[in-house]
Amino acid sequence: MKQFTVTQQREKCIGCNACVEVYPEKWRMSQKDGKATLVRAINKKGFYSTTFHAHEWKAFNLAAQHCPVKIINISSKHD
C-alpha cells in the first residue's frame, strides 16, 4: 500500500485551527502554546512528520490547503 509523509513546520504555526477543523482525528490544538500539533508525529529540528496511507490523503491534503501560512507539506514515501 502506498504511503505518504505529512510534515508540519510547527514553529511557524499561527494557531488558526484550520487543520484541526478539517481533520480532528490527526490534529490537536496545544493548550500550552496555542499551536496545532500533528498527532503521533516525530520532531526533527522543528519539522514534525508522520506517515499515512492513501485513504487518508484527501483529509491531509485539505488540511494543507486550508493552512493560511502553508506550513503543512505532503510527499510520497519511497520504499
N, C-alpha and C positions, 0 to 999 in steps of 0.2 A: 504494500500500500504506500502510495506516495506521501511523503512528509514535507512539511514546510516549517520554517522558523519565523517567529514573530519577535521583534526586538523593539524595546522602548528605551529611549534616552530619558530616563526618569527625572534627572536633574532639571531638564527644561520644561517639565510638565507645569501647566498653569492651573491645574485643578478644576477644569471646566466641567468634568463629569461626563463628557460625551461618550467616551469608550465604555464607561460603566452602564450608561443608559442603553447602548447598543448591545453589549454582551456582558451582562452582570454575572454570568457564571465564571468568567475568566478575568474580570477586572474588579477591583475594590478601591474605595477611597480611603486613604490613610487618615486616621484621626490624629496622628502625631504631627503631620506636616501638610495635610490637605491636598496631597498629590495622589494621582492614580497609581495603583500597584497591580502589576501583572501577576496573577495567581501562579504559584509554583515556579517562578522564574529564577534563573541563575544570574547573579550580578557579576559582570566582568568589566571593571573600570567604568562603572556608571551606565553600562548598557545591560538591560535586563532582558533575557531571552528565554524562550521555551519552544519546544517543538509541538506540532499539532498535525492532525490528519486532514485529508482533503475535505471531508464532510464538515469541517469547521471553518473552511476557507472563507466562505461568504460572510460569516459573522466577524471574523478577524479583519477582513478587508473593509467592512463597513466601519468598524472602529477606527481603522487607519484613515479612511476617507473623512470621517467626521472630526478628527483631531485638528483643531484650528492651528496648532503650532507644528504639525506634521512631524511628530517625533516617534511615530509607530511605523515600522517597516516590516514587510513580509518578503521572504525569499524562499526559494526551493531548496530543500535539503538533498544533497547528493550523497548517495550511499557509497 
